[in-house]
Amino acid sequence: MADKLLFILTYVKQNPIQEVQGQLFGMSQSNANKWIHLLHPVLNRALADQELLPARTADDLATMLAMPPTKLLLPRPFFHDGTERPIQRPKDPEDQQEYYSGKKKCHTIKNLLVITETCHICFLSATYEGRTHDKCIADLAAIRCHPAVVSIKIRDSRDSSWPV
């Protein structure tokens, strides 16, 4: 059981191609594919049973934030920021432009997260192309208007707009 949990958590966290996932756990790509499709719904159900899945819509987030802190069992305040993950370079030139992130200098996909001080993920937006600005995603998700959600800018040493 622990091996299966490690298998699916590794896949979700690292997002390797299935060939690599199979090599890490001593199986073929086709068996890795089967196990991923079998275990991913199990993981989601287990998280849902414990009410640990993040909200996926602004309405769900508003409902979650309206709960008393004792029922929510999460510390406040809530923060939001974007996260980018590298992807393989698309073959189509138009897709290359859409997925290219000038900030990361590679092709990415991005999501917007709302988290607590302890890094519990309360909201996960839809996935967007790397070129999309975090503010645009926040506006599309309609989460910026809630008073409990604080917009923050974490200092990035590569970001030239911050004084050193």
C-alpha positions in Angstrom: 0.0 0.0 0.0 2.8 2.4 0.8 4.4 1.7 -2.5 1.2 2.6 -4.3 0.9 5.8 -2.4 4.5 6.7 -3.1 3.9 5.9 -6.8 0.9 8.2 -7.3 2.3 11.0 -5.1 5.6 10.9 -7.0 3.6 11.1 -10.3 1.4 14.0 -9.1 4.3 16.0 -7.6 7.0 15.5 -10.2 4.8 14.9 -13.3 7.4 12.7 -15.1 6.6 11.1 -18.4 5.1 7.6 -17.9 8.3 6.0 -19.3 10.3 7.6 -16.5 7.7 6.8 -13.9 7.8 3.2 -15.0 11.6 3.0 -14.8 11.5 4.6 -11.3 9.2 1.9 -10.0 10.5 -1.1 -12.1 7.6 -1.4 -14.6 6.8 -0.8 -18.2 5.2 2.4 -19.5 1.9 0.6 -20.1 1.8 -0.7 -16.5 2.7 2.8 -15.2 -0.2 4.2 -17.3 -2.6 1.6 -15.8 -1.5 2.3 -12.2 -1.7 6.1 -12.7 -5.3 5.8 -14.1 -6.2 3.4 -11.3 -4.6 5.3 -8.3 -5.3 8.9 -9.3 -9.1 8.7 -8.6 -8.4 6.8 -5.4 -6.2 9.6 -4.2 -8.8 12.2 -5.2 -11.5 10.3 -3.3 -9.3 10.0 -0.2 -8.6 13.8 -0.2 -12.3 14.6 -0.8 -13.3 12.3 2.1 -11.0 14.4 4.4 -12.2 17.6 2.8 -8.7 18.4 1.6 -9.3 18.9 -2.1 -8.9 22.5 -3.2 -11.9 24.5 -4.5 -11.9 24.8 -8.3 -14.4 27.7 -8.7 -14.8 31.1 -7.0 -18.2 30.0 -5.6 -16.6 26.9 -3.9 -13.9 29.1 -2.5 -16.4 31.6 -1.2 -18.3 28.8 0.5 -15.0 27.5 2.0 -14.0 31.0 3.3 -17.5 31.5 4.8 -17.0 28.5 7.0 -16.0 29.2 10.6 -12.3 28.7 11.2 -13.0 25.9 13.6 -14.8 23.8 11.0 -12.4 24.8 8.2 -9.4 23.8 10.5 -7.2 26.1 8.5 -5.3 29.2 9.7 -6.0 32.5 8.0 -5.1 34.7 6.1 -5.2 33.4 2.6 -2.7 34.3 -0.1 -2.8 33.9 -3.8 0.0 33.6 -6.3 0.6 32.0 -9.7 2.8 28.9 -10.2 4.4 27.8 -13.5 5.5 24.4 -14.5 7.7 23.7 -17.5 6.3 21.7 -20.4 7.9 20.2 -23.5 8.2 22.8 -26.3 5.1 22.7 -28.5 5.7 21.8 -32.2 3.2 24.3 -33.5 4.7 27.9 -33.8 1.5 29.6 -32.6 1.4 27.3 -29.5 5.1 28.0 -28.9 4.2 31.7 -28.6 1.2 31.1 -26.3 3.1 28.7 -24.0 6.4 30.7 -23.8 6.9 32.4 -20.5 9.3 35.3 -20.7 9.6 35.2 -16.9 10.8 31.6 -16.9 12.5 31.7 -20.3 10.9 28.4 -21.3 7.5 27.0 -22.3 5.2 26.6 -19.3 1.6 26.1 -18.1 0.4 28.0 -15.1 -2.3 27.9 -12.4 -3.3 30.3 -9.7 -3.3 29.0 -6.1 -4.9 30.3 -2.9 -3.0 29.0 0.1 -2.9 29.5 3.9 0.1 30.4 6.0 0.8 26.7 6.4 0.7 26.2 2.6 -2.5 24.3 2.5 -4.0 24.7 -1.0 -7.5 26.1 -0.8 -8.1 27.0 -4.4 -6.6 25.7 -7.7 -7.5 27.5 -10.9 -7.9 26.1 -14.3 -4.6 25.6 -16.2 -3.5 28.4 -18.6 -0.7 28.9 -21.1 2.5 30.3 -19.7 2.1 33.6 -21.5 -1.1 34.4 -19.4 -0.5 36.9 -16.6 -1.3 35.9 -13.0 -3.7 38.9 -12.7 -5.6 37.8 -15.8 -6.0 34.4 -14.3 -7.2 35.9 -11.0 -9.7 38.1 -12.8 -11.0 35.1 -14.9 -11.3 33.0 -11.7 -13.0 35.9 -9.9 -11.1 35.3 -6.7 -9.5 38.8 -6.2 -12.7 40.3 -4.9 -12.9 38.3 -1.6 -11.7 40.2 1.4 -10.0 37.2 3.0 -7.8 36.6 0.0 -4.6 38.7 0.1 -2.7 39.5 -3.1 1.1 39.2 -2.4 4.3 39.5 -4.3 7.1 37.3 -3.0 10.5 38.7 -3.8 12.2 36.7 -6.5 15.9 37.3 -6.8 15.6 37.1 -10.6 13.0 39.8 -10.7 14.7 43.1 -11.7 11.7 45.2 -10.6 12.6 44.6 -6.9 15.4 46.6 -5.3 18.2 44.6 -3.9 
